Every structure is written in structure tokens, then in C-alpha cells.
């Protein structure tokens, strides 16, 4: 959120039963702000995003496309973290309920 002004910093919690990625305000709060249904979704690394400057990307973006064809772009803290998120979300999208 600090580089792209229309992006927000969120805390994410991945669940497999049911298969959702819930997101929260990082400042606190027990209730999620929203959720991404992962069953049947596709997740992949994003190497180049339209309308972004090179310093915005740093090879740490990834995209989730839900079964309903909704596209979510997320930015990880590092390349290694992006890889971990992609692997975890792929597993949940295949096996989660």
C-alpha cells in the first residue's frame, strides 16, 4: 500500500475448511473485511502488471483468479514469501472444501 496509493495493507489468513483466504485490517479487529473463495481458483506469479512502474513490482506480485473469474492481485513482502503463498493457495484450491 505504501508504493501504490490505491493498494491497502491487509493481514491474510488461509483456511482449507472451507477453502477461503480471509483478509483483515492489520490494525486489529476480529471480523474479516472480506474473503476470497479458493475452491477451483488459479494462482500464479505476476511478472509484469499493466499500469505499474518497475519499482512497484519487484517480482513479488501474484494473482488469484477465482472460479467465478474474479481477479485479485496481491503483493508479498519478498520473492520467497510469494512462492510460499502461491504453493499454499494452490494446495488449498485443489483440496480444500
Biopython code that builds the backbone (N, CA, C, O; Angstrom):
import numpy as np
from Bio.PDB.StructureBuilder import StructureBuilder

atoms = [
    (1, "UNK", "N", (0.797, -1.202, 0.000)),
    (1, "UNK", "CA", (0.000, 0.000, 0.000)),
    (1, "UNK", "C", (0.833, 1.256, 0.000)),
    (1, "UNK", "O", (0.347, 2.303, -0.429)),
    (2, "UNK", "N", (2.081, 1.201, 0.467)),
    (2, "UNK", "CA", (2.871, 2.424, 0.539)),
    (2, "UNK", "C", (3.439, 2.830, -0.818)),
    (2, "UNK", "O", (3.836, 3.983, -0.986)),
    (3, "UNK", "N", (3.491, 1.929, -1.780)),
    (3, "UNK", "CA", (4.006, 2.267, -3.104)),
    (3, "UNK", "C", (2.892, 2.591, -4.086)),
    (3, "UNK", "O", (2.988, 3.549, -4.854)),
    (4, "UNK", "N", (1.848, 1.797, -4.056)),
    (4, "UNK", "CA", (0.700, 2.038, -4.929)),
    (4, "UNK", "C", (-0.404, 2.599, -4.056)),
    (4, "UNK", "O", (-0.901, 1.918, -3.159)),
    (5, "UNK", "N", (-0.781, 3.814, -4.309)),
    (5, "UNK", "CA", (-1.687, 4.524, -3.403)),
    (5, "UNK", "C", (-3.074, 3.900, -3.315)),
    (5, "UNK", "O", (-3.767, 4.097, -2.316)),
    (6, "UNK", "N", (-3.498, 3.154, -4.330)),
    (6, "UNK", "CA", (-4.827, 2.540, -4.263)),
    (6, "UNK", "C", (-4.776, 1.135, -3.662)),
    (6, "UNK", "O", (-5.804, 0.461, -3.598)),
    (7, "UNK", "N", (-3.599, 0.681, -3.220)),
    (7, "UNK", "CA", (-3.450, -0.625, -2.585)),
    (7, "UNK", "C", (-3.523, -0.452, -1.084)),
    (7, "UNK", "O", (-3.141, 0.590, -0.551)),
    (8, "UNK", "N", (-4.011, -1.468, -0.407)),
    (8, "UNK", "CA", (-4.126, -1.444, 1.044)),
    (8, "UNK", "C", (-3.323, -2.591, 1.652)),
    (8, "UNK", "O", (-3.227, -3.674, 1.073)),
    (9, "UNK", "N", (-2.752, -2.340, 2.816)),
    (9, "UNK", "CA", (-2.067, -3.390, 3.554)),
    (9, "UNK", "C", (-3.126, -4.203, 4.291)),
    (9, "UNK", "O", (-3.982, -3.643, 4.976)),
    (10, "UNK", "N", (-3.065, -5.517, 4.148)),
    (10, "UNK", "CA", (-4.032, -6.398, 4.787)),
    (10, "UNK", "C", (-3.313, -7.574, 5.430)),
    (10, "UNK", "O", (-2.238, -7.977, 4.985)),
    (11, "UNK", "N", (-3.910, -8.114, 6.467)),
    (11, "UNK", "CA", (-3.460, -9.357, 7.088)),
    (11, "UNK", "C", (-4.313, -10.467, 6.483)),
    (11, "UNK", "O", (-5.536, -10.345, 6.414)),
    (12, "UNK", "N", (-3.664, -11.565, 6.038)),
    (12, "UNK", "CA", (-4.384, -12.653, 5.395)),
    (12, "UNK", "C", (-4.285, -13.921, 6.232)),
    (12, "UNK", "O", (-3.245, -14.212, 6.823)),
    (13, "UNK", "N", (-5.384, -14.669, 6.271)),
    (13, "UNK", "CA", (-5.427, -15.961, 6.949)),
    (13, "UNK", "C", (-5.982, -16.969, 5.945)),
    (13, "UNK", "O", (-7.095, -16.820, 5.440)),
    (14, "UNK", "N", (-5.180, -17.998, 5.668)),
    (14, "UNK", "CA", (-5.561, -19.039, 4.721)),
    (14, "UNK", "C", (-6.211, -20.189, 5.475)),
    (14, "UNK", "O", (-5.666, -20.688, 6.459)),
    (15, "UNK", "N", (-7.387, -20.605, 4.998)),
    (15, "UNK", "CA", (-8.107, -21.719, 5.618)),
    (15, "UNK", "C", (-8.452, -22.744, 4.546)),
    (15, "UNK", "O", (-8.722, -22.391, 3.398)),
    (16, "UNK", "N", (-8.440, -24.036, 4.939)),
    (16, "UNK", "CA", (-8.775, -25.066, 3.953)),
    (16, "UNK", "C", (-10.154, -25.680, 4.161)),
    (16, "UNK", "O", (-10.632, -26.413, 3.295)),
    (17, "UNK", "N", (-10.795, -25.404, 5.267)),
    (17, "UNK", "CA", (-12.127, -25.952, 5.511)),
    (17, "UNK", "C", (-13.008, -24.901, 6.185)),
    (17, "UNK", "O", (-13.058, -24.838, 7.413)),
    (18, "UNK", "N", (-13.690, -24.091, 5.414)),
    (18, "UNK", "CA", (-13.785, -24.060, 3.963)),
    (18, "UNK", "C", (-12.567, -23.372, 3.326)),
    (18, "UNK", "O", (-11.802, -22.694, 4.011)),
    (19, "UNK", "N", (-12.399, -23.551, 2.026)),
    (19, "UNK", "CA", (-11.233, -23.047, 1.286)),
    (19, "UNK", "C", (-11.383, -21.554, 1.014)),
    (19, "UNK", "O", (-11.912, -21.145, -0.019)),
    (20, "UNK", "N", (-10.910, -20.754, 1.958)),
    (20, "UNK", "CA", (-11.008, -19.299, 1.840)),
    (20, "UNK", "C", (-9.708, -18.638, 2.260)),
    (20, "UNK", "O", (-8.958, -19.161, 3.084)),
    (21, "UNK", "N", (-9.462, -17.481, 1.675)),
    (21, "UNK", "CA", (-8.398, -16.594, 2.116)),
    (21, "UNK", "C", (-9.117, -15.372, 2.692)),
    (21, "UNK", "O", (-9.610, -14.523, 1.949)),
    (22, "UNK", "N", (-9.169, -15.297, 4.018)),
    (22, "UNK", "CA", (-9.818, -14.169, 4.681)),
    (22, "UNK", "C", (-8.815, -13.044, 4.863)),
    (22, "UNK", "O", (-7.630, -13.289, 5.091)),
    (23, "UNK", "N", (-9.293, -11.806, 4.761)),
    (23, "UNK", "CA", (-8.386, -10.679, 4.982)),
    (23, "UNK", "C", (-8.958, -9.713, 6.007)),
    (23, "UNK", "O", (-10.163, -9.483, 6.099)),
    (24, "UNK", "N", (-8.024, -9.162, 6.771)),
    (24, "UNK", "CA", (-8.339, -8.337, 7.931)),
    (24, "UNK", "C", (-7.573, -7.025, 7.878)),
    (24, "UNK", "O", (-6.569, -6.903, 7.176)),
    (25, "UNK", "N", (-8.057, -6.054, 8.623)),
    (25, "UNK", "CA", (-7.317, -4.808, 8.826)),
    (25, "UNK", "C", (-6.134, -5.138, 9.723)),
    (25, "UNK", "O", (-6.333, -5.722, 10.789)),
    (26, "UNK", "N", (-4.902, -4.786, 9.333)),
    (26, "UNK", "CA", (-3.746, -5.132, 10.157)),
    (26, "UNK", "C", (-3.710, -4.401, 11.499)),
    (26, "UNK", "O", (-2.975, -4.805, 12.399)),
    (27, "UNK", "N", (-4.488, -3.339, 11.641)),
    (27, "UNK", "CA", (-4.524, -2.593, 12.897)),
    (27, "UNK", "C", (-5.344, -3.303, 13.960)),
    (27, "UNK", "O", (-5.334, -2.909, 15.126)),
    (28, "UNK", "N", (-6.043, -4.332, 13.567)),
    (28, "UNK", "CA", (-6.836, -5.082, 14.542)),
    (28, "UNK", "C", (-8.230, -5.341, 14.047)),
    (28, "UNK", "O", (-8.592, -4.970, 12.931)),
    (29, "UNK", "N", (-8.992, -5.968, 14.869)),
    (29, "UNK", "CA", (-10.359, -6.314, 14.504)),
    (29, "UNK", "C", (-10.503, -7.804, 14.324)),
    (29, "UNK", "O", (-9.703, -8.447, 13.644)),
    (30, "UNK", "N", (-11.530, -8.344, 14.940)),
    (30, "UNK", "CA", (-11.763, -9.788, 14.901)),
    (30, "UNK", "C", (-12.489, -10.240, 13.641)),
    (30, "UNK", "O", (-12.302, -11.368, 13.184)),
    (31, "UNK", "N", (-13.306, -9.372, 13.084)),
    (31, "UNK", "CA", (-14.106, -9.734, 11.916)),
    (31, "UNK", "C", (-13.332, -9.470, 10.631)),
    (31, "UNK", "O", (-12.714, -8.414, 10.493)),
    (32, "UNK", "N", (-13.354, -10.422, 9.678)),
    (32, "UNK", "CA", (-12.660, -10.189, 8.411)),
    (32, "UNK", "C", (-13.341, -9.091, 7.601)),
    (32, "UNK", "O", (-14.557, -8.911, 7.665)),
    (33, "UNK", "N", (-12.533, -8.367, 6.843)),
    (33, "UNK", "CA", (-13.072, -7.351, 5.942)),
    (33, "UNK", "C", (-13.673, -8.000, 4.700)),
    (33, "UNK", "O", (-14.548, -7.432, 4.047)),
    (34, "UNK", "N", (-13.192, -9.192, 4.388)),
    (34, "UNK", "CA", (-13.686, -9.910, 3.227)),
    (34, "UNK", "C", (-13.007, -11.250, 3.104)),
    (34, "UNK", "O", (-12.195, -11.635, 3.946)),
    (35, "UNK", "N", (-13.354, -11.963, 2.033)),
    (35, "UNK", "CA", (-12.796, -13.296, 1.825)),
    (35, "UNK", "C", (-12.754, -13.606, 0.336)),
    (35, "UNK", "O", (-13.568, -13.116, -0.447)),
    (36, "UNK", "N", (-11.783, -14.432, -0.028)),
    (36, "UNK", "CA", (-11.648, -14.909, -1.395)),
    (36, "UNK", "C", (-11.893, -16.414, -1.365)),
    (36, "UNK", "O", (-11.164, -17.156, -0.706)),
    (37, "UNK", "N", (-12.924, -16.861, -2.083)),
    (37, "UNK", "CA", (-13.214, -18.293, -2.134)),
    (37, "UNK", "C", (-12.205, -18.953, -3.063)),
    (37, "UNK", "O", (-12.093, -18.570, -4.228)),
    (38, "UNK", "N", (-11.476, -19.934, -2.563)),
    (38, "UNK", "CA", (-10.351, -20.510, -3.290)),
    (38, "UNK", "C", (-10.645, -21.808, -4.020)),
    (38, "UNK", "O", (-9.870, -22.203, -4.891)),
    (39, "UNK", "N", (-11.732, -22.481, -3.696)),
    (39, "UNK", "CA", (-12.025, -23.775, -4.334)),
    (39, "UNK", "C", (-12.112, -23.574, -5.839)),
    (39, "UNK", "O", (-12.937, -22.796, -6.318)),
    (40, "UNK", "N", (-11.255, -24.281, -6.591)),
    (40, "UNK", "CA", (-11.259, -24.183, -8.049)),
    (40, "UNK", "C", (-10.564, -22.952, -8.601)),
    (40, "UNK", "O", (-10.645, -22.691, -9.802)),
    (41, "UNK", "N", (-9.885, -22.192, -7.760)),
    (41, "UNK", "CA", (-9.210, -20.979, -8.232)),
    (41, "UNK", "C", (-7.838, -21.322, -8.815)),
    (41, "UNK", "O", (-7.303, -22.411, -8.608)),
    (42, "UNK", "N", (-7.298, -20.368, -9.538)),
    (42, "UNK", "CA", (-5.972, -20.486, -10.131)),
    (42, "UNK", "C", (-5.120, -19.369, -9.546)),
    (42, "UNK", "O", (-5.553, -18.218, -9.479)),
    (43, "UNK", "N", (-3.907, -19.713, -9.122)),
    (43, "UNK", "CA", (-3.000, -18.704, -8.579)),
    (43, "UNK", "C", (-1.675, -18.802, -9.325)),
    (43, "UNK", "O", (-1.181, -19.892, -9.612)),
    (44, "UNK", "N", (-1.111, -17.629, -9.632)),
    (44, "UNK", "CA", (0.155, -17.623, -10.368)),
    (44, "UNK", "C", (0.940, -16.360, -10.069)),
    (44, "UNK", "O", (0.386, -15.346, -9.643)),
    (45, "UNK", "N", (2.231, -16.443, -10.300)),
    (45, "UNK", "CA", (3.108, -15.289, -10.133)),
    (45, "UNK", "C", (2.822, -14.287, -11.247)),
    (45, "UNK", "O", (2.497, -14.670, -12.371)),
    (46, "UNK", "N", (2.945, -13.014, -10.928)),
    (46, "UNK", "CA", (2.768, -11.945, -11.908)),
    (46, "UNK", "C", (4.126, -11.280, -12.090)),
    (46, "UNK", "O", (4.680, -10.703, -11.154)),
    (47, "UNK", "N", (4.651, -11.368, -13.302)),
    (47, "UNK", "CA", (5.960, -10.766, -13.568)),
    (47, "UNK", "C", (5.842, -9.341, -14.057)),
    (47, "UNK", "O", (6.745, -8.533, -13.836)),
    (48, "UNK", "N", (4.744, -9.017, -14.718)),
    (48, "UNK", "CA", (4.560, -7.670, -15.250)),
    (48, "UNK", "C", (3.088, -7.317, -15.159)),
    (48, "UNK", "O", (2.227, -8.042, -15.658)),
    (49, "UNK", "N", (2.814, -6.210, -14.527)),
    (49, "UNK", "CA", (1.423, -5.792, -14.354)),
    (49, "UNK", "C", (1.188, -4.504, -15.118)),
    (49, "UNK", "O", (1.970, -3.562, -14.988)),
    (50, "UNK", "N", (0.126, -4.442, -15.914)),
    (50, "UNK", "CA", (-0.174, -3.205, -16.631)),
    (50, "UNK", "C", (-0.358, -2.038, -15.657)),
    (50, "UNK", "O", (-0.818, -2.216, -14.529)),
    (51, "UNK", "N", (0.007, -0.867, -16.110)),
    (51, "UNK", "CA", (-0.151, 0.367, -15.328)),
    (51, "UNK", "C", (0.684, 0.378, -14.059)),
    (51, "UNK", "O", (0.325, 1.061, -13.100)),
    (52, "UNK", "N", (1.778, -0.351, -14.027)),
    (52, "UNK", "CA", (2.646, -0.297, -12.855)),
    (52, "UNK", "C", (4.045, 0.097, -13.294)),
    (52, "UNK", "O", (4.484, -0.237, -14.395)),
    (53, "UNK", "N", (4.726, 0.801, -12.429)),
    (53, "UNK", "CA", (6.110, 1.142, -12.687)),
    (53, "UNK", "C", (6.981, -0.016, -12.231)),
    (53, "UNK", "O", (6.568, -0.800, -11.376)),
    (54, "UNK", "N", (8.166, -0.134, -12.780)),
    (54, "UNK", "CA", (9.031, -1.257, -12.463)),
    (54, "UNK", "C", (9.303, -1.352, -10.964)),
    (54, "UNK", "O", (9.333, -2.457, -10.422)),
    (55, "UNK", "N", (9.501, -0.217, -10.278)),
    (55, "UNK", "CA", (9.798, -0.273, -8.851)),
    (55, "UNK", "C", (8.600, -0.696, -8.014)),
    (55, "UNK", "O", (8.757, -1.031, -6.840)),
    (56, "UNK", "N", (7.412, -0.685, -8.594)),
    (56, "UNK", "CA", (6.221, -1.133, -7.863)),
    (56, "UNK", "C", (6.152, -2.653, -7.763)),
    (56, "UNK", "O", (5.537, -3.185, -6.839)),
    (57, "UNK", "N", (6.771, -3.345, -8.693)),
    (57, "UNK", "CA", (6.543, -4.779, -8.831)),
    (57, "UNK", "C", (7.564, -5.596, -8.055)),
    (57, "UNK", "O", (7.181, -6.377, -7.185)),
    (58, "UNK", "N", (8.852, -5.440, -8.343)),
    (58, "UNK", "CA", (9.933, -6.151, -7.649)),
    (58, "UNK", "C", (9.747, -7.662, -7.637)),
    (58, "UNK", "O", (10.248, -8.329, -6.732)),
    (59, "UNK", "N", (9.040, -8.221, -8.619)),
    (59, "UNK", "CA", (8.812, -9.666, -8.723)),
    (59, "UNK", "C", (8.204, -10.279, -7.463)),
    (59, "UNK", "O", (8.575, -11.386, -7.072)),
    (60, "UNK", "N", (7.287, -9.578, -6.834)),
    (60, "UNK", "CA", (6.641, -10.121, -5.639)),
    (60, "UNK", "C", (5.114, -10.081, -5.729)),
    (60, "UNK", "O", (4.431, -10.256, -4.720)),
    (61, "UNK", "N", (4.581, -9.854, -6.917)),
    (61, "UNK", "CA", (3.133, -9.865, -7.098)),
    (61, "UNK", "C", (2.656, -11.255, -7.489)),
    (61, "UNK", "O", (3.372, -12.011, -8.145)),
    (62, "UNK", "N", (1.431, -11.579, -7.075)),
    (62, "UNK", "CA", (0.781, -12.789, -7.560)),
    (62, "UNK", "C", (-0.692, -12.516, -7.743)),
    (62, "UNK", "O", (-1.240, -11.565, -7.184)),
    (63, "UNK", "N", (-1.330, -13.368, -8.538)),
    (63, "UNK", "CA", (-2.733, -13.177, -8.901)),
    (63, "UNK", "C", (-3.525, -14.427, -8.554)),
    (63, "UNK", "O", (-3.077, -15.554, -8.764)),
    (64, "UNK", "N", (-4.707, -14.195, -8.020)),
    (64, "UNK", "CA", (-5.665, -15.272, -7.782)),
    (64, "UNK", "C", (-6.851, -15.015, -8.701)),
    (64, "UNK", "O", (-7.431, -13.929, -8.684)),
    (65, "UNK", "N", (-7.213, -16.014, -9.504)),
    (65, "UNK", "CA", (-8.405, -15.942, -10.348)),
    (65, "UNK", "C", (-9.375, -16.978, -9.806)),
    (65, "UNK", "O", (-9.097, -18.177, -9.851)),
    (66, "UNK", "N", (-10.495, -16.528, -9.300)),
    (66, "UNK", "CA", (-11.462, -17.432, -8.687)),
    (66, "UNK", "C", (-12.243, -18.198, -9.748)),
    (66, "UNK", "O", (-12.181, -17.879, -10.935)),
    (67, "UNK", "N", (-12.973, -19.205, -9.306)),
    (67, "UNK", "CA", (-13.819, -19.992, -10.208)),
    (67, "UNK", "C", (-14.862, -19.106, -10.878)),
    (67, "UNK", "O", (-15.350, -19.435, -11.959)),
    (68, "UNK", "N", (-15.213, -17.978, -10.245)),
    (68, "UNK", "CA", (-16.180, -17.032, -10.811)),
    (68, "UNK", "C", (-15.513, -15.970, -11.678)),
    (68, "UNK", "O", (-16.150, -14.984, -12.050)),
    (69, "UNK", "N", (-14.216, -16.165, -12.008)),
    (69, "UNK", "CA", (-13.432, -15.278, -12.865)),
    (69, "UNK", "C", (-13.232, -13.880, -12.264)),
    (69, "UNK", "O", (-13.216, -12.882, -12.984)),
    (70, "UNK", "N", (-13.082, -13.826, -10.950)),
    (70, "UNK", "CA", (-12.728, -12.576, -10.280)),
    (70, "UNK", "C", (-11.217, -12.592, -10.069)),
    (70, "UNK", "O", (-10.668, -13.573, -9.567)),
    (71, "UNK", "N", (-10.547, -11.507, -10.451)),
    (71, "UNK", "CA", (-9.097, -11.416, -10.378)),
    (71, "UNK", "C", (-8.683, -10.589, -9.163)),
    (71, "UNK", "O", (-9.161, -9.471, -8.966)),
    (72, "UNK", "N", (-7.795, -11.151, -8.359)),
    (72, "UNK", "CA", (-7.224, -10.457, -7.203)),
    (72, "UNK", "C", (-5.718, -10.397, -7.387)),
    (72, "UNK", "O", (-5.086, -11.413, -7.677)),
    (73, "UNK", "N", (-5.143, -9.224, -7.222)),
    (73, "UNK", "CA", (-3.695, -9.054, -7.272)),
    (73, "UNK", "C", (-3.208, -8.781, -5.867)),
    (73, "UNK", "O", (-3.722, -7.897, -5.181)),
    (74, "UNK", "N", (-2.205, -9.548, -5.436)),
    (74, "UNK", "CA", (-1.645, -9.383, -4.102)),
    (74, "UNK", "C", (-0.136, -9.215, -4.217)),
    (74, "UNK", "O", (0.493, -9.725, -5.143)),
    (75, "UNK", "N", (0.425, -8.497, -3.265)),
    (75, "UNK", "CA", (1.862, -8.278, -3.234)),
    (75, "UNK", "C", (2.420, -8.867, -1.949)),
    (75, "UNK", "O", (1.975, -8.517, -0.856)),
    (76, "UNK", "N", (3.385, -9.755, -2.079)),
    (76, "UNK", "CA", (4.034, -10.364, -0.923)),
    (76, "UNK", "C", (5.168, -9.457, -0.445)),
    (76, "UNK", "O", (5.522, -8.482, -1.108)),
    (77, "UNK", "N", (5.724, -9.792, 0.703)),
    (77, "UNK", "CA", (6.821, -9.000, 1.263)),
    (77, "UNK", "C", (8.155, -9.319, 0.594)),
    (77, "UNK", "O", (9.060, -8.485, 0.581)),
    (78, "UNK", "N", (8.279, -10.537, 0.032)),
    (78, "UNK", "CA", (9.528, -10.943, -0.607)),
    (78, "UNK", "C", (9.216, -11.989, -1.672)),
    (78, "UNK", "O", (8.105, -12.515, -1.735)),
    (79, "UNK", "N", (10.197, -12.278, -2.494)),
    (79, "UNK", "CA", (10.035, -13.306, -3.520)),
    (79, "UNK", "C", (9.803, -14.678, -2.894)),
    (79, "UNK", "O", (8.975, -15.452, -3.374)),
    (80, "UNK", "N", (10.531, -14.975, -1.829)),
    (80, "UNK", "CA", (10.363, -16.261, -1.143)),
    (80, "UNK", "C", (8.964, -16.376, -0.534)),
    (80, "UNK", "O", (8.340, -17.435, -0.609)),
    (81, "UNK", "N", (8.476, -15.301, 0.061)),
    (81, "UNK", "CA", (7.132, -15.321, 0.646)),
    (81, "UNK", "C", (6.084, -15.492, -0.441)),
    (81, "UNK", "O", (5.095, -16.199, -0.244)),
    (82, "UNK", "N", (6.292, -14.846, -1.595)),
    (82, "UNK", "CA", (5.349, -15.004, -2.708)),
    (82, "UNK", "C", (5.256, -16.479, -3.100)),
    (82, "UNK", "O", (4.157, -16.999, -3.297)),
    (83, "UNK", "N", (6.397, -17.153, -3.213)),
    (83, "UNK", "CA", (6.421, -18.566, -3.576)),
    (83, "UNK", "C", (5.673, -19.401, -2.544)),
    (83, "UNK", "O", (4.924, -20.305, -2.912)),
    (84, "UNK", "N", (5.865, -19.113, -1.259)),
    (84, "UNK", "CA", (5.158, -19.840, -0.196)),
    (84, "UNK", "C", (3.651, -19.645, -0.307)),
    (84, "UNK", "O", (2.894, -20.610, -0.204)),
    (85, "UNK", "N", (3.208, -18.410, -0.516)),
    (85, "UNK", "CA", (1.775, -18.132, -0.643)),
    (85, "UNK", "C", (1.194, -18.868, -1.847)),
    (85, "UNK", "O", (0.131, -19.480, -1.746)),
    (86, "UNK", "N", (1.881, -18.813, -2.977)),
    (86, "UNK", "CA", (1.372, -19.470, -4.187)),
    (86, "UNK", "C", (1.216, -20.967, -3.945)),
    (86, "UNK", "O", (0.176, -21.537, -4.274)),
    (87, "UNK", "N", (2.225, -21.609, -3.380)),
    (87, "UNK", "CA", (2.146, -23.058, -3.122)),
    (87, "UNK", "C", (1.009, -23.395, -2.159)),
    (87, "UNK", "O", (0.264, -24.349, -2.383)),
    (88, "UNK", "N", (0.879, -22.619, -1.096)),
    (88, "UNK", "CA", (-0.167, -22.890, -0.100)),
    (88, "UNK", "C", (-1.554, -22.692, -0.695)),
    (88, "UNK", "O", (-2.446, -23.508, -0.464)),
    (89, "UNK", "N", (-1.747, -21.627, -1.452)),
    (89, "UNK", "CA", (-3.055, -21.352, -2.050)),
    (89, "UNK", "C", (-3.388, -22.402, -3.109)),
    (89, "UNK", "O", (-4.538, -22.830, -3.209)),
    (90, "UNK", "N", (-2.399, -22.823, -3.898)),
    (90, "UNK", "CA", (-2.641, -23.872, -4.890)),
    (90, "UNK", "C", (-3.109, -25.162, -4.217)),
    (90, "UNK", "O", (-4.026, -25.823, -4.704)),
    (91, "UNK", "N", (-2.484, -25.513, -3.111)),
    (91, "UNK", "CA", (-2.869, -26.739, -2.391)),
    (91, "UNK", "C", (-4.293, -26.635, -1.876)),
    (91, "UNK", "O", (-5.070, -27.579, -2.017)),
    (92, "UNK", "N", (-4.648, -25.512, -1.285)),
    (92, "UNK", "CA", (-5.991, -25.322, -0.736)),
    (92, "UNK", "C", (-7.033, -25.277, -1.857)),
    (92, "UNK", "O", (-8.135, -25.801, -1.694)),
    (93, "UNK", "N", (-6.700, -24.665, -2.982)),
    (93, "UNK", "CA", (-7.673, -24.565, -4.076)),
    (93, "UNK", "C", (-8.007, -25.937, -4.661)),
    (93, "UNK", "O", (-9.096, -26.135, -5.200)),
    (94, "UNK", "N", (-7.062, -26.893, -4.554)),
    (94, "UNK", "CA", (-7.295, -28.249, -5.066)),
    (94, "UNK", "C", (-7.967, -29.140, -4.036)),
    (94, "UNK", "O", (-8.846, -29.929, -4.381)),
    (95, "UNK", "N", (-7.566, -29.025, -2.777)),
    (95, "UNK", "CA", (-8.018, -29.991, -1.775)),
    (95, "UNK", "C", (-8.975, -29.421, -0.735)),
    (95, "UNK", "O", (-9.623, -30.184, -0.018)),
    (96, "UNK", "N", (-9.077, -28.119, -0.639)),
    (96, "UNK", "CA", (-9.949, -27.512, 0.376)),
    (96, "UNK", "C", (-11.414, -27.747, 0.071)),
    (96, "UNK", "O", (-11.797, -28.074, -1.052)),
    (97, "UNK", "N", (-12.220, -27.571, 1.107)),
    (97, "UNK", "CA", (-13.656, -27.823, 0.968)),
    (97, "UNK", "C", (-14.423, -26.544, 0.744)),
    (97, "UNK", "O", (-15.646, -26.573, 0.606)),
]
sb = StructureBuilder()
sb.init_structure("model")
sb.init_model(0)
sb.init_chain("A")
sb.init_seg("    ")
for serial, (resi, resn, name, xyz) in enumerate(atoms, 1):
    if name == "N":
        sb.init_residue(resn, " ", resi, " ")
    sb.init_atom(name, np.array(xyz, "f"), 0.0, 1.0, " ", f" {name:<3s}", serial, name[0])
structure = sb.get_structure()
